[in-house]
Amino acid sequence: MRDQAERALDDAREVQSSVHDPERFTVIFDRYFAEIHGYAARRLGPDAADDIAADTFLTAFGQRRRFDADRGMVRAWLYGIATNHIGRYRRREVRGYRAMARMGAVGAAEGHEDLVVDRVTAGTARRQLAGALAALSGGERDVLLLGALGGLSHAEVAVALGIPTARSAPG
């Protein structure tokens, strides 16, 4: 617990010092890029993860003056930025699918049947999970995936999404 608190203070100092010495932000980049990239890859796949992770750090660098250590840790702040980029990516993706649906069917490329068979036989668990995730609101899905894929605590999820934490009633 102490190591985590020390890391949070160190991260906040690095972000604050990067305002006047931009190269200091590389400490934050080096410390968290792989973690944010992994989260994006688990949410969207490896192809989109490079762009999401890069955009996350570009945004964080641009907003570093506004980082408020009193509101939470740098790690959660970065996950919040990544989640926002993932949401925008997904909205663009949905718009693209809708546009393709309006255009009609496009001819299948050679080997498409094999791809379809592989995906269909991947198992019902994947379909059930995808259906359950799709049934959630965007906010609920973000909360679940930040915890499950990002490994964030309830408090970190709240900071990442800018929402209050919920407390259990004493039992």
Steps between C-alpha positions, in 0.01 A plus 500: 500500500783739585673424169179584316464831687865586433456414132191722480689793654797442272270485194329824600838671545614378157186634332532833681870534418431415135305824468830690512725218376299303239758221483401400855176362357701213350511351851120471497503370143763236579323398819147459359508462122508118499218483756276742308584328171408164652168635623419642158601173333271301729213740425549547126763256378866555423447695177323791667705489821802680351289798398298510822810483721678766295194726504466449875851623571474781247183618673652459846807696395282777363286509815779457755456855630145409602590180686379530859673262741226570757245334270692178455803315377673541165432134418124543534517831309669319211242220504225762489657662195544160333138410572386823335707422191364144492145637516566732206659211307198279563256772394692546173501124452123475553442786255716313247302178545174686460628663182607163363157356583332782307727433200406133477708186497855511372641193325696264721874480455665167431531301822214686664312174562788369709500819704126473559527134606783584740301780658178301527674205662689720746235407754174613643671653801644775285159569345333502840763733641478732201121503531518578869754778443292644218193504726679719755491876477827659388571615855432159651721336237782748576477431876507124445786502250716746692483261794521172308748592228677800652522355850389830652352512850153644559656830604724510192203425272311787660793736440550376143136564413447805719221338700442457875586169661222281631524360848343182627256522783634350825381149521 
